[in-house]
Amino acid sequence: MPFSDNELLALLEDLESDRIERKQSFKGDVRKKAREAVCAFANDLPNHNQEGVLFIGANDDGTASQEPITDELLRALADMKTDGNILPLPALSVEKRHLKGADMAVVTVKPSDMPPVKYDGRIWVRTGPRRAIANAQEERILIEKRRYKNLPFDLYPIPIATLDDLSRLIFEQTFLPTAFASDVLAANHRSYEERLASCKMIVSPSDTTPTLLGLLTLGKSPQDFLPGAYIQFLRLQGTDLAAPVVDEASINGTLVEMLRQAEAKLATHNRISIDITSAPTHQKSVDYPPAALQQILYNAVLHRSYEGTNAPIRVYWFDDRIEINSPGGPYGNVTPSNFAQPGITDYRNPNIADVLKTYGFIQAFGRGIAVAQAEMHKNGNPKIEFEVNQNVVSSVLRKKP
């Protein structure tokens, strides 16, 4: 529930509070510092269990700076939630409020259930007037703060797995350099178990049971523990499942391995046509725009249900269309009736989303379907069709005429 005007005024005037930051504007390096503040509020190191508030348009003494609060500014502030620089995605709201005779932008940040939260590869915390990168002890405190009963399924422990089932080589040579800034890694004196726990790959430094996220990101053989976590590919010569099979594959491995293999398989079958008659120079075209295939594939891996099902993601390539079926229906704010509508998004697997963003498969959140539809239109393909129920999301991409 939004703060009342009186509550916001009391916070604005509390110059000693570590739940408040004030910025005169949202220009220059304030954009960076504002994200650091959001990250610190989400981590809630002092364990206030209350929202942190960032005021834009306020001086350090709580008076109004008279900064114009435009729609463009409010959109820029809201983008801090989904631009993928703060991971896991913060829960924040942005509103325009009239306080002390002037308009201000108010960003309200809820404490995260899944700390530590990082911005630009660094874990920011705040205690009193201090905002800084977390030290080893502060990071351990954040790990212990996770609210296990409320965690999404991608952070559930997999009791039959052990630490030996995770690849230390992938973690230290691939994941860490991609996920954290180089200066943070250079100053890191944490143990292997502490680093795994900080990245949510195991439960905690003292309980080294791998999480579902850990197995899908670092597992030596993830499908030994998650038998449905693979991609089934079929290329059929015809327009129905009774048609002859031209190519098939069961694509296993970590998230990164599966996506790269699946992308390679899709590229192999995506026919390129060359037109040498209708223009002065030859024109190349493809049956399906690669970016659209990628976005729908990433969505299937990100949003599928890993709980209560051993069904794989199915990619069926027919002569006239491609069908990509993802187990598990829409989640949270997304329903069959509002599915694929702009601005409507939710995450069943928010930590898998973080990993896909870390590795560059996702550039920004909540835009994959819009990007895919735009690429299909640009390439001359029909609009993507979605068949959605509580058990599966099926995406149908039709061939360019």
N, C-alpha and C positions, 0 to 999 in steps of 0.2 A: 504494500500500500504506500502511495507517495507520501513524503513528508509534508506536514502542514507548513504554512508560511511561518508561523511562530517557531516551529521546530527548526526550520532552515535558518531563521534569523539567530536562534540561540547557537547553532553550530557555527554559523558565519562569524559570530562575535567571540567564540571560544578560541582564543589565540594559542592556547596550550594543547589543544586536542590533537592526538595523532591519527584521528579519523578524518581529518579535513585537510585539503590543500586548496589554495586560492591562486588563480592565475589571472593577470590583467587581460590577456588575450590568448588566442590560439595560433600564434605566429612564431616563426623561427624555430628555435630549439625547444619551445614549449610543447610542440607536438610530441617530441621524444620524451620530455619530462612528464607529460600527462600520461603517457603509456606506462612509464615507470611507476607513477602513482597508482594507476589502475592495477598493475601487477602487485604492488605492495598491499593495496587494500584487499585484493582477492586472497593473498596469502594470509592476512590477518594474524601475523606473528604474535601480537599481544593477546590473541584469543578473546577479543571483545564479543565475537559472535553478533556483530552489528555491522550495518552497511558503512562503508567509507564514502565520503562525498567530495567531489572535485567541482569547484566553482570556477567558471570562466566568466570574466567580467568583474572580478573582485580584486582589490588591492590586498597587500599583506596584512593591513590593519582591519580588514573586513569591510571597508567602504567600497562603494561602487566605482569602477574604472570608466564607466560609460562606454564600454566596448559595444558596438552594434551586434546584436544577436540575430544573425540571418539564418534562413533555411539552409544555406550552403554550409554555414558553421555547424549547425545541428547535425547535418548529414555527415560531415567530417568527423564529428565526435562519435556518432553512432558507428562509423566504420571501424573504430577501435575494437569493436566486439568481433568483427568477422574478417578483418584483413589478414588474419593468420599470424600476426606478429606476437600476439599474446596467447600462450598455450599452457594448459587447456583453455578453451574459449571462456572468457569471463562472462559472468551474468551481470549485465549492467543496463541501466536505462538512462535516457537523455531527455530532458525537458527544458522548456523555456519558462522561467519564472520571473515575476516582478517583485524585487526586493530592494528596500532602501531607496525607493523612488527611481529605480532603473531596472532594465531587463538584465538577467544573468542566465547563462546556460548551467544547468545542474546535472552532473553525471553521478549517478548513484551506483555503487559497486557492492555486490553481495560477496561475503566470504565464500571461498571455493570449498567444495566437498572433496576436492582432489588435489591438494597442494603436494609438492611445490609447483607454483605457477611461474612461468618464466616469460620474459620479454626480450626478444632479440638474443636468445641463447643465454640470458642471465636471470637469476632468481633474485627479485627485488623484495625487500622487506622494509617495514617502517616501525620504529619504536620511538615515541616522543617526537622530537624535531628531526630525528635521523632517518634518512632514506638512503639505503645502500644495498650493495650486493650481499646476499646472505653468506655468512661464514659457515664452517662445517657444523658447528653446534646448532646454529639456527636452522640449517637445512635438516638436521636430524629431528628437531622439534616439529618442523612442518610435516615430515614423513609420518610422525606419530599422531598428527592431528587428523589424518584421513578418517572420514566417517564411514567405516566399512559397511555398516548396515545399509547405507544409502548409495553405495557405489554402483556404477553401471556394470553390466556383465563383463565388459572387456577388462575390468580390473579384478575379477574374481580369481582366487587361487585355483590351480589345477593340482589337487593333492597327490595324484599319482606321478607327477613330474618332479624332477630334482634339478638342482643347480647345474649338474653335468649335462642336462638336456638343452642348455642354452650355449650358444657359440660365443665364447669370450672374444674370439678374433673379430667377428662381425661387430660386436659391441664396441670394442676399443678402437678398431681401425676404420670402421664405416659409420656406425650410428653416432658415437660421441662427437667426432669432428664435424658431423653434419648438424647435430642438434645444439651444440654449445659453441659460444665464441671462443676463439683461440686463446685469448688472455685468461679466460675462466679455466680452461683446461690446463694451461701452463701453471696456474696457481693452485691446482686441485691436489689435495693431499688425502682425499677420502679413500677408503678401501674399495676394493672391487664390489663387495656386497652393498656398501653404502651408495655407490654410484648406481648400481642396478636398482636399488630401492627408490632413489631419487627420481629415476626415469620410469618408475612404476612397472618394471620388468619382473620384480619379485615383491613379496608382501612387505618385508622389512629387512633390515640388516640382520636381525636375530632370527627371523623366520624366512628362510631363503626359498620357500615354495614359489615356483614361477607362476605368474599370472597368465591369463589368456593372452593379454597383450604381449607379454614377454615371449611366449611360445610362437606367436604369429610374427613377431619382429625378429627374434634371435634364435628361434628353435632350430636344432639340427635336423629334426624330422617332425614338424608340427602335426602332421596328419596322424602320427601314432597316437596322439592324445585328443585330436580334434578331427575325427574321420570325415566330417562333412565340409571341412574348411579347404575346399579345392575348387577349381574351375573345370567344368566338363565342356569340351569343345567338339562340335560336330559340323562338318561341311557336307550337306546333302545335295545330290544332283536331282533337283525337283523342288516341289513346293509343299510337301508334307513329310511327316516322319516316316512314311512307308517308302520314301525314295531311297535309292542306293547311297551308301555312305562313301564319300570321296576321301575324307580325311577325318581323323578323330584323335583326341588327346585328352588325358587326365593331367591337368596342370597342378603340380604340387609345389611345396616349399614355403618359404616365408612370404609375407605380403609383397615385398619387393620382387622376389623371384617370380611369383605367380603373375604379377602385373606385367613384368617385362617379357615373360614367355608368352602371355596372352596377347600383348601388343604385337609381338613378332608374328604370331600366328595370324592375327587379323590383317597385318600388313601383307603377308604372303598371299592371301586370298583376295585382297582388294584390287580389282582389275583396273589398270590404267589404260585409258583410250587416248589416241593421238589423232587430232583433226588437222589435216594438211590442206583443206580446200576452202574453208569458210573465212579465213583470215590471212593477211600477208605472211604471218609467221605461224608455225604449227602451235596448236593449243592442246594442252594436256588436261584430262579430266579423270576423275575416279568415280566408281560406283557409289562410294560412301565417303564423306569427308573424314579423314583420320581423327581430327579433333573431336568430332561428334561421337565416334566410336569410343575414343578414350574416355570422354566425360561420362558416358553411360556405363562403361565398364567400371570406372572408379567409383561411381555412385553405387553400383551393385555390390562391390566389395565393402565399401564404407557402411552402407545402411542395412546390409543383410543381418538376419538374426543368427547368432552363433549358439543360442540357448534353445534346448528342447528340439533340435532338429539335426539330422545327419545329411540333409540334402545339400548338394553343391550348388554353386552358381552355374547355370546352364547357358551356354552361348551356342545357339543353333543358327547356322548360316544356310539359308535356302537360296534358290535361284532368284527369287524376287524380293527377299527381305532377310533381315537378321533379327532374331528374337533373343533378348538377354533377360533371363529370369533370375530374380534374387529372392531367396527364402526369407520369409517374414514380411508382414504387411507394413503399412505406414506406422510411424511412431510419434508419440507425444502430440505436439500441436498439429502434425500433419495427419489428415484423414483422407479416405477415398474421395471425398467430395472436393477437397481443396488441394489435392496432390498436384504438384508442378506449377501452382500459382506463384507468381513473383512475391518474394518476401516471406513466404511460408516455409519454414524449415525447422527441423529438430534433429537431434543426434542420439541414436540408440547406442552408438559406439564412439563417444567423444574422444577417447584416447587413441583409438585407431585413426581417427581424423587427424590428430596431432602428428602421428607417425607419417601419414600420407603427405601432410603439409611439410614436415621436416625433410622428406625425401624429394619434394618438388612435384609430386603427382597432383597436388591441389595448390592453386595459387591464391585463391580466396574462397571463403565459405559461402554456401547458399546460392552459387551462380552456375553450377555445373549444367543443369538442365537448360537454362537460358542460353548458355554458350553453345550447347549441342544443337538446340533448335535454330539458332542463328546460323551456325555452320551448315546445317542441312538446307536451309533456305538459300544461302549464298551459293551452294553447290547445285541447286536445282532439284533437290530431293523433296518428297512430301514431308509434312510435319510428322515428328515422332509421335506415335500413339502409345498410350499407357493403359494397361489393364491392371487394376489395383483391387485387391481384397485383403482380408486380414491375414492371409497365409503367404502371399507372394506378390511381388511387383514385377510385372512383365513389360518390357520396353520393346516396341516393334519399330525398327528402322527400315523403311522401304527403299528399294533400289532407285537410283536416278533413272527417269524414263529415257 
